[in-house]
């Protein structure tokens, strides 16, 4: 029983440690009908979120999320 508990504890610690080296980027994409969809992309902290932007998708940092108008995504 102790081995299972410690195995679960170590696995949980590994997941928490792995999640510390990523950040959330919020990407907005317009579909064919004109609706905007939000996606969360996980990136390295040193990577700018706008580097994930394309002609039809705009990506912003989490602190810019409220300042970005998703309807202004290029089509």
Secondary structure, DSSP 8 states (H G I E B T S, - for coil): -HHHHHHHHHHHHHHHHHHTT-EEEEEEEE-TTS-EEEEEEEE-TTS-GGGG-BTTEEEEEGGGGGG--GGG---
